[in-house]
């Protein structure tokens, strides 16, 4: 097993997802923070790049779902942002 560029990119994606999850478990990063779904989105996209070189249907399915859920989470946070009242 060699460490080619695609595999290295996928490993970076795995590291990002695991770091975000660990930070969430340690309460360093709230799941309500926009950075949590952003990290999951970035990690999943990087893993999907690695799947270009070594196709695996179950992994593509789970990463596609992970991307969709992460985008939903980011959009949901954007839509729920409190709007500051206009200053008079």
PDB file with SEQRES, HELIX, SHEET and CRYST1 records, atoms N, CA, C and O in Angstrom:
SEQRES   1 A   88  UNK UNK UNK UNK UNK UNK UNK UNK UNK UNK UNK UNK UNK          
SEQRES   2 A   88  UNK UNK UNK UNK UNK UNK UNK UNK UNK UNK UNK UNK UNK          
SEQRES   3 A   88  UNK UNK UNK UNK UNK UNK UNK UNK UNK UNK UNK UNK UNK          
SEQRES   4 A   88  UNK UNK UNK UNK UNK UNK UNK UNK UNK UNK UNK UNK UNK          
SEQRES   5 A   88  UNK UNK UNK UNK UNK UNK UNK UNK UNK UNK UNK UNK UNK          
SEQRES   6 A   88  UNK UNK UNK UNK UNK UNK UNK UNK UNK UNK UNK UNK UNK          
SEQRES   7 A   88  UNK UNK UNK UNK UNK UNK UNK UNK UNK UNK                      
HELIX    1 AA1 UNK A    5  UNK A   25  1                                  21    
HELIX    2 AA2 UNK A   34  UNK A   53  1                                  20    
HELIX    3 AA3 UNK A   57  UNK A   80  1                                  24    
CRYST1    1.000    1.000    1.000  90.00  90.00  90.00 P 1           1          
ATOM      1  N   UNK A   1       0.852  -1.180   0.000  1.00  0.00           N  
ATOM      2  CA  UNK A   1       0.000   0.000   0.000  1.00  0.00           C  
ATOM      3  C   UNK A   1       0.891   1.235   0.000  1.00  0.00           C  
ATOM      4  O   UNK A   1       1.584   1.516   0.978  1.00  0.00           O  
ATOM      5  N   UNK A   2       0.865   1.954  -1.092  1.00  0.00           N  
ATOM      6  CA  UNK A   2       1.675   3.169  -1.180  1.00  0.00           C  
ATOM      7  C   UNK A   2       0.827   4.378  -0.808  1.00  0.00           C  
ATOM      8  O   UNK A   2      -0.401   4.350  -0.886  1.00  0.00           O  
ATOM      9  N   UNK A   3       1.506   5.423  -0.409  1.00  0.00           N  
ATOM     10  CA  UNK A   3       0.819   6.657  -0.029  1.00  0.00           C  
ATOM     11  C   UNK A   3       0.870   7.611  -1.206  1.00  0.00           C  
ATOM     12  O   UNK A   3       1.762   8.455  -1.294  1.00  0.00           O  
ATOM     13  N   UNK A   4      -0.096   7.473  -2.115  1.00  0.00           N  
ATOM     14  CA  UNK A   4      -0.155   8.376  -3.245  1.00  0.00           C  
ATOM     15  C   UNK A   4      -0.920   9.643  -2.852  1.00  0.00           C  
ATOM     16  O   UNK A   4      -1.403   9.760  -1.725  1.00  0.00           O  
ATOM     17  N   UNK A   5      -1.024  10.576  -3.776  1.00  0.00           N  
ATOM     18  CA  UNK A   5      -1.660  11.866  -3.480  1.00  0.00           C  
ATOM     19  C   UNK A   5      -3.121  11.696  -3.076  1.00  0.00           C  
ATOM     20  O   UNK A   5      -3.580  12.345  -2.137  1.00  0.00           O  
ATOM     21  N   UNK A   6      -3.854  10.834  -3.771  1.00  0.00           N  
ATOM     22  CA  UNK A   6      -5.272  10.651  -3.456  1.00  0.00           C  
ATOM     23  C   UNK A   6      -5.464  10.079  -2.054  1.00  0.00           C  
ATOM     24  O   UNK A   6      -6.337  10.526  -1.309  1.00  0.00           O  
ATOM     25  N   UNK A   7      -4.656   9.104  -1.703  1.00  0.00           N  
ATOM     26  CA  UNK A   7      -4.751   8.508  -0.370  1.00  0.00           C  
ATOM     27  C   UNK A   7      -4.373   9.537   0.701  1.00  0.00           C  
ATOM     28  O   UNK A   7      -5.012   9.604   1.751  1.00  0.00           O  
ATOM     29  N   UNK A   8      -3.346  10.329   0.439  1.00  0.00           N  
ATOM     30  CA  UNK A   8      -2.928  11.367   1.397  1.00  0.00           C  
ATOM     31  C   UNK A   8      -4.041  12.391   1.605  1.00  0.00           C  
ATOM     32  O   UNK A   8      -4.296  12.815   2.732  1.00  0.00           O  
ATOM     33  N   UNK A   9      -4.697  12.783   0.526  1.00  0.00           N  
ATOM     34  CA  UNK A   9      -5.809  13.734   0.622  1.00  0.00           C  
ATOM     35  C   UNK A   9      -6.941  13.134   1.455  1.00  0.00           C  
ATOM     36  O   UNK A   9      -7.527  13.818   2.294  1.00  0.00           O  
ATOM     37  N   UNK A  10      -7.244  11.868   1.224  1.00  0.00           N  
ATOM     38  CA  UNK A  10      -8.286  11.193   1.999  1.00  0.00           C  
ATOM     39  C   UNK A  10      -7.942  11.108   3.472  1.00  0.00           C  
ATOM     40  O   UNK A  10      -8.811  11.275   4.328  1.00  0.00           O  
ATOM     41  N   UNK A  11      -6.681  10.849   3.772  1.00  0.00           N  
ATOM     42  CA  UNK A  11      -6.258  10.776   5.176  1.00  0.00           C  
ATOM     43  C   UNK A  11      -6.370  12.133   5.861  1.00  0.00           C  
ATOM     44  O   UNK A  11      -6.705  12.201   7.044  1.00  0.00           O  
ATOM     45  N   UNK A  12      -6.097  13.206   5.141  1.00  0.00           N  
ATOM     46  CA  UNK A  12      -6.284  14.551   5.705  1.00  0.00           C  
ATOM     47  C   UNK A  12      -7.769  14.762   6.010  1.00  0.00           C  
ATOM     48  O   UNK A  12      -8.116  15.323   7.049  1.00  0.00           O  
ATOM     49  N   UNK A  13      -8.643  14.313   5.108  1.00  0.00           N  
ATOM     50  CA  UNK A  13     -10.084  14.412   5.340  1.00  0.00           C  
ATOM     51  C   UNK A  13     -10.521  13.653   6.578  1.00  0.00           C  
ATOM     52  O   UNK A  13     -11.314  14.152   7.377  1.00  0.00           O  
ATOM     53  N   UNK A  14     -10.001  12.444   6.733  1.00  0.00           N  
ATOM     54  CA  UNK A  14     -10.312  11.641   7.924  1.00  0.00           C  
ATOM     55  C   UNK A  14      -9.841  12.373   9.180  1.00  0.00           C  
ATOM     56  O   UNK A  14     -10.563  12.425  10.176  1.00  0.00           O  
ATOM     57  N   UNK A  15      -8.643  12.934   9.136  1.00  0.00           N  
ATOM     58  CA  UNK A  15      -8.101  13.651  10.298  1.00  0.00           C  
ATOM     59  C   UNK A  15      -8.980  14.850  10.667  1.00  0.00           C  
ATOM     60  O   UNK A  15      -9.195  15.118  11.849  1.00  0.00           O  
ATOM     61  N   UNK A  16      -9.483  15.564   9.672  1.00  0.00           N  
ATOM     62  CA  UNK A  16     -10.340  16.730   9.932  1.00  0.00           C  
ATOM     63  C   UNK A  16     -11.637  16.292  10.616  1.00  0.00           C  
ATOM     64  O   UNK A  16     -12.050  16.890  11.610  1.00  0.00           O  
ATOM     65  N   UNK A  17     -12.271  15.258  10.086  1.00  0.00           N  
ATOM     66  CA  UNK A  17     -13.531  14.776  10.678  1.00  0.00           C  
ATOM     67  C   UNK A  17     -13.307  14.275  12.098  1.00  0.00           C  
ATOM     68  O   UNK A  17     -14.078  14.596  13.002  1.00  0.00           O  
ATOM     69  N   UNK A  18     -12.260  13.495  12.294  1.00  0.00           N  
ATOM     70  CA  UNK A  18     -11.990  12.972  13.634  1.00  0.00           C  
ATOM     71  C   UNK A  18     -11.633  14.083  14.617  1.00  0.00           C  
ATOM     72  O   UNK A  18     -12.038  14.033  15.779  1.00  0.00           O  
ATOM     73  N   UNK A  19     -10.886  15.077  14.167  1.00  0.00           N  
ATOM     74  CA  UNK A  19     -10.533  16.194  15.039  1.00  0.00           C  
ATOM     75  C   UNK A  19     -11.782  16.977  15.452  1.00  0.00           C  
ATOM     76  O   UNK A  19     -11.916  17.372  16.610  1.00  0.00           O  
ATOM     77  N   UNK A  20     -12.693  17.198  14.501  1.00  0.00           N  
ATOM     78  CA  UNK A  20     -13.934  17.910  14.823  1.00  0.00           C  
ATOM     79  C   UNK A  20     -14.778  17.108  15.812  1.00  0.00           C  
ATOM     80  O   UNK A  20     -15.341  17.670  16.752  1.00  0.00           O  
ATOM     81  N   UNK A  21     -14.864  15.811  15.600  1.00  0.00           N  
ATOM     82  CA  UNK A  21     -15.653  14.970  16.501  1.00  0.00           C  
ATOM     83  C   UNK A  21     -15.028  14.933  17.897  1.00  0.00           C  
ATOM     84  O   UNK A  21     -15.735  15.033  18.900  1.00  0.00           O  
ATOM     85  N   UNK A  22     -13.707  14.790  17.960  1.00  0.00           N  
ATOM     86  CA  UNK A  22     -13.021  14.784  19.245  1.00  0.00           C  
ATOM     87  C   UNK A  22     -13.209  16.127  19.961  1.00  0.00           C  
ATOM     88  O   UNK A  22     -13.468  16.166  21.164  1.00  0.00           O  
ATOM     89  N   UNK A  23     -13.077  17.220  19.210  1.00  0.00           N  
ATOM     90  CA  UNK A  23     -13.269  18.548  19.807  1.00  0.00           C  
ATOM     91  C   UNK A  23     -14.689  18.704  20.331  1.00  0.00           C  
ATOM     92  O   UNK A  23     -14.907  19.349  21.357  1.00  0.00           O  
ATOM     93  N   UNK A  24     -15.648  18.122  19.639  1.00  0.00           N  
ATOM     94  CA  UNK A  24     -17.034  18.163  20.099  1.00  0.00           C  
ATOM     95  C   UNK A  24     -17.195  17.364  21.389  1.00  0.00           C  
ATOM     96  O   UNK A  24     -17.860  17.816  22.321  1.00  0.00           O  
ATOM     97  N   UNK A  25     -16.597  16.194  21.446  1.00  0.00           N  
ATOM     98  CA  UNK A  25     -16.699  15.355  22.641  1.00  0.00           C  
ATOM     99  C   UNK A  25     -16.008  15.996  23.842  1.00  0.00           C  
ATOM    100  O   UNK A  25     -16.449  15.827  24.979  1.00  0.00           O  
ATOM    101  N   UNK A  26     -14.923  16.734  23.591  1.00  0.00           N  
ATOM    102  CA  UNK A  26     -14.210  17.424  24.666  1.00  0.00           C  
ATOM    103  C   UNK A  26     -14.868  18.765  25.012  1.00  0.00           C  
ATOM    104  O   UNK A  26     -14.420  19.466  25.920  1.00  0.00           O  
ATOM    105  N   UNK A  27     -15.909  19.107  24.299  1.00  0.00           N  
ATOM    106  CA  UNK A  27     -16.636  20.369  24.475  1.00  0.00           C  
ATOM    107  C   UNK A  27     -15.770  21.589  24.146  1.00  0.00           C  
ATOM    108  O   UNK A  27     -15.982  22.680  24.676  1.00  0.00           O  
ATOM    109  N   UNK A  28     -14.798  21.383  23.268  1.00  0.00           N  
ATOM    110  CA  UNK A  28     -14.005  22.499  22.761  1.00  0.00           C  
ATOM    111  C   UNK A  28     -14.716  23.141  21.583  1.00  0.00           C  
ATOM    112  O   UNK A  28     -14.491  24.310  21.272  1.00  0.00           O  
ATOM    113  N   UNK A  29     -15.574  22.372  20.933  1.00  0.00           N  
ATOM    114  CA  UNK A  29     -16.287  22.834  19.746  1.00  0.00           C  
ATOM    115  C   UNK A  29     -17.716  22.332  19.845  1.00  0.00           C  
ATOM    116  O   UNK A  29     -17.960  21.126  19.899  1.00  0.00           O  
ATOM    117  N   UNK A  30     -18.646  23.255  19.868  1.00  0.00           N  
ATOM    118  CA  UNK A  30     -20.054  22.889  19.953  1.00  0.00           C  
ATOM    119  C   UNK A  30     -20.553  22.425  18.588  1.00  0.00           C  
ATOM    120  O   UNK A  30     -20.144  22.949  17.551  1.00  0.00           O  
ATOM    121  N   UNK A  31     -21.425  21.452  18.605  1.00  0.00           N  
ATOM    122  CA  UNK A  31     -22.055  21.011  17.364  1.00  0.00           C  
ATOM    123  C   UNK A  31     -22.933  22.115  16.781  1.00  0.00           C  
ATOM    124  O   UNK A  31     -23.294  22.063  15.606  1.00  0.00           O  
ATOM    125  N   UNK A  32     -23.276  23.109  17.591  1.00  0.00           N  
ATOM    126  CA  UNK A  32     -24.058  24.261  17.125  1.00  0.00           C  
ATOM    127  C   UNK A  32     -23.194  25.301  16.426  1.00  0.00           C  
ATOM    128  O   UNK A  32     -23.715  26.180  15.739  1.00  0.00           O  
ATOM    129  N   UNK A  33     -21.886  25.210  16.593  1.00  0.00           N  
ATOM    130  CA  UNK A  33     -20.947  26.137  15.967  1.00  0.00           C  
ATOM    131  C   UNK A  33     -20.843  25.813  14.476  1.00  0.00           C  
ATOM    132  O   UNK A  33     -20.773  24.640  14.107  1.00  0.00           O  
ATOM    133  N   UNK A  34     -20.832  26.827  13.618  1.00  0.00           N  
ATOM    134  CA  UNK A  34     -20.768  26.611  12.177  1.00  0.00           C  
ATOM    135  C   UNK A  34     -19.496  25.861  11.767  1.00  0.00           C  
ATOM    136  O   UNK A  34     -19.465  25.230  10.710  1.00  0.00           O  
ATOM    137  N   UNK A  35     -18.460  25.925  12.584  1.00  0.00           N  
ATOM    138  CA  UNK A  35     -17.202  25.265  12.229  1.00  0.00           C  
ATOM    139  C   UNK A  35     -17.321  23.743  12.269  1.00  0.00           C  
ATOM    140  O   UNK A  35     -16.571  23.050  11.582  1.00  0.00           O  
ATOM    141  N   UNK A  36     -18.248  23.217  13.058  1.00  0.00           N  
ATOM    142  CA  UNK A  36     -18.417  21.765  13.137  1.00  0.00           C  
ATOM    143  C   UNK A  36     -18.914  21.183  11.811  1.00  0.00           C  
ATOM    144  O   UNK A  36     -18.273  20.277  11.278  1.00  0.00           O  
ATOM    145  N   UNK A  37     -20.035  21.671  11.257  1.00  0.00           N  
ATOM    146  CA  UNK A  37     -20.437  21.129   9.952  1.00  0.00           C  
ATOM    147  C   UNK A  37     -19.470  21.517   8.837  1.00  0.00           C  
ATOM    148  O   UNK A  37     -19.337  20.782   7.859  1.00  0.00           O  
ATOM    149  N   UNK A  38     -18.795  22.656   8.968  1.00  0.00           N  
ATOM    150  CA  UNK A  38     -17.817  23.046   7.951  1.00  0.00           C  
ATOM    151  C   UNK A  38     -16.644  22.068   7.928  1.00  0.00           C  
ATOM    152  O   UNK A  38     -16.167  21.694   6.857  1.00  0.00           O  
ATOM    153  N   UNK A  39     -16.182  21.657   9.100  1.00  0.00           N  
ATOM    154  CA  UNK A  39     -15.090  20.681   9.175  1.00  0.00           C  
ATOM    155  C   UNK A  39     -15.541  19.340   8.609  1.00  0.00           C  
ATOM    156  O   UNK A  39     -14.790  18.685   7.885  1.00  0.00           O  
ATOM    157  N   UNK A  40     -16.761  18.931   8.935  1.00  0.00           N  
ATOM    158  CA  UNK A  40     -17.278  17.674   8.403  1.00  0.00           C  
ATOM    159  C   UNK A  40     -17.438  17.737   6.885  1.00  0.00           C  
ATOM    160  O   UNK A  40     -17.166  16.757   6.192  1.00  0.00           O  
ATOM    161  N   UNK A  41     -17.871  18.867   6.373  1.00  0.00           N  
ATOM    162  CA  UNK A  41     -17.999  19.034   4.925  1.00  0.00           C  
ATOM    163  C   UNK A  41     -16.629  18.950   4.257  1.00  0.00           C  
ATOM    164  O   UNK A  41     -16.462  18.229   3.274  1.00  0.00           O  
ATOM    165  N   UNK A  42     -15.657  19.676   4.781  1.00  0.00           N  
ATOM    166  CA  UNK A  42     -14.312  19.655   4.196  1.00  0.00           C  
ATOM    167  C   UNK A  42     -13.718  18.250   4.246  1.00  0.00           C  
ATOM    168  O   UNK A  42     -13.162  17.765   3.261  1.00  0.00           O  
ATOM    169  N   UNK A  43     -13.839  17.614   5.384  1.00  0.00           N  
ATOM    170  CA  UNK A  43     -13.306  16.261   5.520  1.00  0.00           C  
ATOM    171  C   UNK A  43     -13.947  15.281   4.555  1.00  0.00           C  
ATOM    172  O   UNK A  43     -13.259  14.479   3.925  1.00  0.00           O  
ATOM    173  N   UNK A  44     -15.262  15.348   4.442  1.00  0.00           N  
ATOM    174  CA  UNK A  44     -15.976  14.434   3.547  1.00  0.00           C  
ATOM    175  C   UNK A  44     -15.600  14.656   2.088  1.00  0.00           C  
ATOM    176  O   UNK A  44     -15.435  13.702   1.328  1.00  0.00           O  
ATOM    177  N   UNK A  45     -15.467  15.919   1.707  1.00  0.00           N  
ATOM    178  CA  UNK A  45     -15.072  16.203   0.326  1.00  0.00           C  
ATOM    179  C   UNK A  45     -13.672  15.672   0.028  1.00  0.00           C  
ATOM    180  O   UNK A  45     -13.413  15.155  -1.059  1.00  0.00           O  
ATOM    181  N   UNK A  46     -12.778  15.804   0.995  1.00  0.00           N  
ATOM    182  CA  UNK A  46     -11.424  15.281   0.796  1.00  0.00           C  
ATOM    183  C   UNK A  46     -11.427  13.756   0.708  1.00  0.00           C  
ATOM    184  O   UNK A  46     -10.691  13.177  -0.091  1.00  0.00           O  
ATOM    185  N   UNK A  47     -12.242  13.113   1.517  1.00  0.00           N  
ATOM    186  CA  UNK A  47     -12.355  11.655   1.434  1.00  0.00           C  
ATOM    187  C   UNK A  47     -12.919  11.259   0.073  1.00  0.00           C  
ATOM    188  O   UNK A  47     -12.489  10.265  -0.512  1.00  0.00           O  
ATOM    189  N   UNK A  48     -13.877  12.030  -0.432  1.00  0.00           N  
ATOM    190  CA  UNK A  48     -14.452  11.713  -1.741  1.00  0.00           C  
ATOM    191  C   UNK A  48     -13.412  11.855  -2.847  1.00  0.00           C  
ATOM    192  O   UNK A  48     -13.455  11.118  -3.833  1.00  0.00           O  
ATOM    193  N   UNK A  49     -12.480  12.791  -2.696  1.00  0.00           N  
ATOM    194  CA  UNK A  49     -11.392  12.903  -3.670  1.00  0.00           C  
ATOM    195  C   UNK A  49     -10.582  11.609  -3.684  1.00  0.00           C  
ATOM    196  O   UNK A  49     -10.207  11.115  -4.748  1.00  0.00           O  
ATOM    197  N   UNK A  50     -10.317  11.069  -2.506  1.00  0.00           N  
ATOM    198  CA  UNK A  50      -9.542   9.833  -2.440  1.00  0.00           C  
ATOM    199  C   UNK A  50     -10.300   8.654  -3.066  1.00  0.00           C  
ATOM    200  O   UNK A  50      -9.681   7.709  -3.555  1.00  0.00           O  
ATOM    201  N   UNK A  51     -11.620   8.709  -3.052  1.00  0.00           N  
ATOM    202  CA  UNK A  51     -12.417   7.632  -3.629  1.00  0.00           C  
ATOM    203  C   UNK A  51     -12.381   7.639  -5.154  1.00  0.00           C  
ATOM    204  O   UNK A  51     -12.795   6.671  -5.793  1.00  0.00           O  
ATOM    205  N   UNK A  52     -11.893   8.711  -5.726  1.00  0.00           N  
ATOM    206  CA  UNK A  52     -11.697   8.762  -7.169  1.00  0.00           C  
ATOM    207  C   UNK A  52     -10.666   7.707  -7.584  1.00  0.00           C  
ATOM    208  O   UNK A  52     -10.822   7.047  -8.611  1.00  0.00           O  
ATOM    209  N   UNK A  53      -9.616   7.559  -6.779  1.00  0.00           N  
ATOM    210  CA  UNK A  53      -8.543   6.617  -7.089  1.00  0.00           C  
ATOM    211  C   UNK A  53      -8.914   5.187  -6.709  1.00  0.00           C  
ATOM    212  O   UNK A  53      -8.535   4.244  -7.403  1.00  0.00           O  
ATOM    213  N   UNK A  54      -9.650   5.021  -5.614  1.00  0.00           N  
ATOM    214  CA  UNK A  54     -10.037   3.686  -5.161  1.00  0.00           C  
ATOM    215  C   UNK A  54     -11.538   3.681  -4.875  1.00  0.00           C  
ATOM    216  O   UNK A  54     -11.972   3.919  -3.748  1.00  0.00           O  
ATOM    217  N   UNK A  55     -12.319   3.404  -5.921  1.00  0.00           N  
ATOM    218  CA  UNK A  55     -13.774   3.442  -5.838  1.00  0.00           C  
ATOM    219  C   UNK A  55     -14.297   2.442  -4.810  1.00  0.00           C  
ATOM    220  O   UNK A  55     -13.847   1.297  -4.746  1.00  0.00           O  
ATOM    221  N   UNK A  56     -15.257   2.901  -4.008  1.00  0.00           N  
ATOM    222  CA  UNK A  56     -15.896   2.050  -3.011  1.00  0.00           C  
ATOM    223  C   UNK A  56     -17.309   2.595  -2.833  1.00  0.00           C  
ATOM    224  O   UNK A  56     -17.501   3.632  -2.199  1.00  0.00           O  
ATOM    225  N   UNK A  57     -18.290   1.905  -3.388  1.00  0.00           N  
ATOM    226  CA  UNK A  57     -19.674   2.394  -3.390  1.00  0.00           C  
ATOM    227  C   UNK A  57     -20.204   2.710  -1.994  1.00  0.00           C  
ATOM    228  O   UNK A  57     -20.761   3.793  -1.812  1.00  0.00           O  
ATOM    229  N   UNK A  58     -20.069   1.839  -1.001  1.00  0.00           N  
ATOM    230  CA  UNK A  58     -20.582   2.182   0.330  1.00  0.00           C  
ATOM    231  C   UNK A  58     -19.942   3.472   0.887  1.00  0.00           C  
ATOM    232  O   UNK A  58     -20.622   4.281   1.519  1.00  0.00           O  
ATOM    233  N   UNK A  59     -18.658   3.652   0.652  1.00  0.00           N  
ATOM    234  CA  UNK A  59     -17.997   4.872   1.141  1.00  0.00           C  
ATOM    235  C   UNK A  59     -18.498   6.113   0.403  1.00  0.00           C  
ATOM    236  O   UNK A  59     -18.665   7.172   1.008  1.00  0.00           O  
ATOM    237  N   UNK A  60     -18.737   5.983  -0.895  1.00  0.00           N  
ATOM    238  CA  UNK A  60     -19.279   7.107  -1.660  1.00  0.00           C  
ATOM    239  C   UNK A  60     -20.660   7.484  -1.129  1.00  0.00           C  
ATOM    240  O   UNK A  60     -20.978   8.665  -0.990  1.00  0.00           O  
ATOM    241  N   UNK A  61     -21.470   6.480  -0.835  1.00  0.00           N  
ATOM    242  CA  UNK A  61     -22.818   6.750  -0.322  1.00  0.00           C  
ATOM    243  C   UNK A  61     -22.750   7.457   1.021  1.00  0.00           C  
ATOM    244  O   UNK A  61     -23.432   8.463   1.217  1.00  0.00           O  
ATOM    245  N   UNK A  62     -21.943   6.956   1.955  1.00  0.00           N  
ATOM    246  CA  UNK A  62     -21.887   7.578   3.282  1.00  0.00           C  
ATOM    247  C   UNK A  62     -21.286   8.988   3.192  1.00  0.00           C  
ATOM    248  O   UNK A  62     -21.741   9.894   3.890  1.00  0.00           O  
ATOM    249  N   UNK A  63     -20.288   9.180   2.356  1.00  0.00           N  
ATOM    250  CA  UNK A  63     -19.680  10.515   2.249  1.00  0.00           C  
ATOM    251  C   UNK A  63     -20.613  11.495   1.554  1.00  0.00           C  
ATOM    252  O   UNK A  63     -20.623  12.678   1.892  1.00  0.00           O  
ATOM    253  N   UNK A  64     -21.402  11.021   0.584  1.00  0.00           N  
ATOM    254  CA  UNK A  64     -22.391  11.888  -0.058  1.00  0.00           C  
ATOM    255  C   UNK A  64     -23.437  12.331   0.959  1.00  0.00           C  
ATOM    256  O   UNK A  64     -23.828  13.498   0.980  1.00  0.00           O  
ATOM    257  N   UNK A  65     -23.889  11.412   1.796  1.00  0.00           N  
ATOM    258  CA  UNK A  65     -24.835  11.773   2.854  1.00  0.00           C  
ATOM    259  C   UNK A  65     -24.199  12.736   3.842  1.00  0.00           C  
ATOM    260  O   UNK A  65     -24.846  13.684   4.288  1.00  0.00           O  
ATOM    261  N   UNK A  66     -22.941  12.505   4.189  1.00  0.00           N  
ATOM    262  CA  UNK A  66     -22.226  13.372   5.130  1.00  0.00           C  
ATOM    263  C   UNK A  66     -22.120  14.786   4.569  1.00  0.00           C  
ATOM    264  O   UNK A  66     -22.313  15.761   5.297  1.00  0.00           O  
ATOM    265  N   UNK A  67     -21.814  14.901   3.274  1.00  0.00           N  
ATOM    266  CA  UNK A  67     -21.741  16.207   2.615  1.00  0.00           C  
ATOM    267  C   UNK A  67     -23.105  16.891   2.667  1.00  0.00           C  
ATOM    268  O   UNK A  67     -23.201  18.067   3.017  1.00  0.00           O  
ATOM    269  N   UNK A  68     -24.162  16.152   2.316  1.00  0.00           N  
ATOM    270  CA  UNK A  68     -25.505  16.735   2.304  1.00  0.00           C  
ATOM    271  C   UNK A  68     -25.924  17.206   3.693  1.00  0.00           C  
ATOM    272  O   UNK A  68     -26.477  18.297   3.836  1.00  0.00           O  
ATOM    273  N   UNK A  69     -25.669  16.401   4.707  1.00  0.00           N  
ATOM    274  CA  UNK A  69     -26.030  16.782   6.077  1.00  0.00           C  
ATOM    275  C   UNK A  69     -25.218  17.995   6.526  1.00  0.00           C  
ATOM    276  O   UNK A  69     -25.747  18.879   7.200  1.00  0.00           O  
ATOM    277  N   UNK A  70     -23.953  18.043   6.162  1.00  0.00           N  
ATOM    278  CA  UNK A  70     -23.102  19.180   6.539  1.00  0.00           C  
ATOM    279  C   UNK A  70     -23.565  20.469   5.873  1.00  0.00           C  
ATOM    280  O   UNK A  70     -23.590  21.528   6.499  1.00  0.00           O  
ATOM    281  N   UNK A  71     -23.933  20.370   4.595  1.00  0.00           N  
ATOM    282  CA  UNK A  71     -24.451  21.553   3.895  1.00  0.00           C  
ATOM    283  C   UNK A  71     -25.759  21.997   4.540  1.00  0.00           C  
ATOM    284  O   UNK A  71     -25.970  23.191   4.751  1.00  0.00           O  
ATOM    285  N   UNK A  72     -26.630  21.055   4.852  1.00  0.00           N  
ATOM    286  CA  UNK A  72     -27.878  21.389   5.552  1.00  0.00           C  
ATOM    287  C   UNK A  72     -27.571  22.111   6.867  1.00  0.00           C  
ATOM    288  O   UNK A  72     -28.188  23.129   7.178  1.00  0.00           O  
ATOM    289  N   UNK A  73     -26.617  21.582   7.634  1.00  0.00           N  
ATOM    290  CA  UNK A  73     -26.264  22.207   8.909  1.00  0.00           C  
ATOM    291  C   UNK A  73     -25.736  23.622   8.739  1.00  0.00           C  
ATOM    292  O   UNK A  73     -26.085  24.516   9.510  1.00  0.00           O  
ATOM    293  N   UNK A  74     -24.898  23.826   7.737  1.00  0.00           N  
ATOM    294  CA  UNK A  74     -24.370  25.178   7.493  1.00  0.00           C  
ATOM    295  C   UNK A  74     -25.482  26.135   7.059  1.00  0.00           C  
ATOM    296  O   UNK A  74     -25.565  27.261   7.550  1.00  0.00           O  
ATOM    297  N   UNK A  75     -26.328  25.686   6.147  1.00  0.00           N  
ATOM    298  CA  UNK A  75     -27.424  26.542   5.696  1.00  0.00           C  
ATOM    299  C   UNK A  75     -28.404  26.830   6.825  1.00  0.00           C  
ATOM    300  O   UNK A  75     -28.903  27.949   6.944  1.00  0.00           O  
ATOM    301  N   UNK A  76     -28.678  25.841   7.642  1.00  0.00           N  
ATOM    302  CA  UNK A  76     -29.577  26.017   8.772  1.00  0.00           C  
ATOM    303  C   UNK A  76     -29.028  27.071   9.741  1.00  0.00           C  
ATOM    304  O   UNK A  76     -29.782  27.904  10.243  1.00  0.00           O  
ATOM    305  N   UNK A  77     -27.735  27.036  10.000  1.00  0.00           N  
ATOM    306  CA  UNK A  77     -27.121  28.030  10.891  1.00  0.00           C  
ATOM    307  C   UNK A  77     -27.169  29.415  10.267  1.00  0.00           C  
ATOM    308  O   UNK A  77     -27.378  30.409  10.962  1.00  0.00           O  
ATOM    309  N   UNK A  78     -26.977  29.477   8.961  1.00  0.00           N  
ATOM    310  CA  UNK A  78     -27.037  30.765   8.269  1.00  0.00           C  
ATOM    311  C   UNK A  78     -28.440  31.349   8.338  1.00  0.00           C  
ATOM    312  O   UNK A  78     -28.610  32.542   8.590  1.00  0.00           O  
ATOM    313  N   UNK A  79     -29.450  30.503   8.114  1.00  0.00           N  
ATOM    314  CA  UNK A  79     -30.837  30.975   8.131  1.00  0.00           C  
ATOM    315  C   UNK A  79     -31.305  31.345   9.531  1.00  0.00           C  
ATOM    316  O   UNK A  79     -32.164  32.213   9.683  1.00  0.00           O  
ATOM    317  N   UNK A  80     -30.753  30.699  10.559  1.00  0.00           N  
ATOM    318  CA  UNK A  80     -31.173  30.961  11.935  1.00  0.00           C  
ATOM    319  C   UNK A  80     -30.388  32.080  12.595  1.00  0.00           C  
ATOM    320  O   UNK A  80     -30.654  32.416  13.749  1.00  0.00           O  
ATOM    321  N   UNK A  81     -29.432  32.661  11.897  1.00  0.00           N  
ATOM    322  CA  UNK A  81     -28.629  33.713  12.503  1.00  0.00           C  
ATOM    323  C   UNK A  81     -29.517  34.845  12.990  1.00  0.00           C  
ATOM    324  O   UNK A  81     -30.418  35.282  12.275  1.00  0.00           O  
ATOM    325  N   UNK A  82     -29.271  35.318  14.192  1.00  0.00           N  
ATOM    326  CA  UNK A  82     -30.083  36.446  14.667  1.00  0.00           C  
ATOM    327  C   UNK A  82     -29.720  37.700  13.871  1.00  0.00           C  
ATOM    328  O   UNK A  82     -28.549  38.000  13.638  1.00  0.00           O  
ATOM    329  N   UNK A  83     -30.740  38.402  13.473  1.00  0.00           N  
ATOM    330  CA  UNK A  83     -30.526  39.647  12.749  1.00  0.00           C  
ATOM    331  C   UNK A  83     -30.441  40.793  13.748  1.00  0.00           C  
ATOM    332  O   UNK A  83     -31.270  40.905  14.651  1.00  0.00           O  
ATOM    333  N   UNK A  84     -29.440  41.634  13.579  1.00  0.00           N  
ATOM    334  CA  UNK A  84     -29.285  42.762  14.494  1.00  0.00           C  
ATOM    335  C   UNK A  84     -30.262  43.852  14.072  1.00  0.00           C  
ATOM    336  O   UNK A  84     -30.402  44.139  12.883  1.00  0.00           O  
ATOM    337  N   UNK A  85     -30.926  44.450  15.031  1.00  0.00           N  
ATOM    338  CA  UNK A  85     -31.872  45.526  14.697  1.00  0.00           C  
ATOM    339  C   UNK A  85     -31.130  46.737  14.173  1.00  0.00           C  
ATOM    340  O   UNK A  85     -29.976  46.983  14.526  1.00  0.00           O  
ATOM    341  N   UNK A  86     -31.797  47.474  13.344  1.00  0.00           N  
ATOM    342  CA  UNK A  86     -31.199  48.689  12.788  1.00  0.00           C  
ATOM    343  C   UNK A  86     -31.006  49.726  13.889  1.00  0.00           C  
ATOM    344  O   UNK A  86     -31.856  49.878  14.766  1.00  0.00           O  
ATOM    345  N   UNK A  87     -29.913  50.419  13.838  1.00  0.00           N  
ATOM    346  CA  UNK A  87     -29.619  51.461  14.828  1.00  0.00           C  
ATOM    347  C   UNK A  87     -30.292  52.742  14.390  1.00  0.00           C  
ATOM    348  O   UNK A  87     -30.199  53.151  13.232  1.00  0.00           O  
ATOM    349  N   UNK A  88     -30.970  53.368  15.333  1.00  0.00           N  
ATOM    350  CA  UNK A  88     -31.674  54.618  15.014  1.00  0.00           C  
ATOM    351  C   UNK A  88     -30.865  55.785  15.407  1.00  0.00           C  
ATOM    352  O   UNK A  88     -31.291  56.924  15.217  1.00  0.00           O  
TER     353      UNK A  88                                                      
END                                                                             
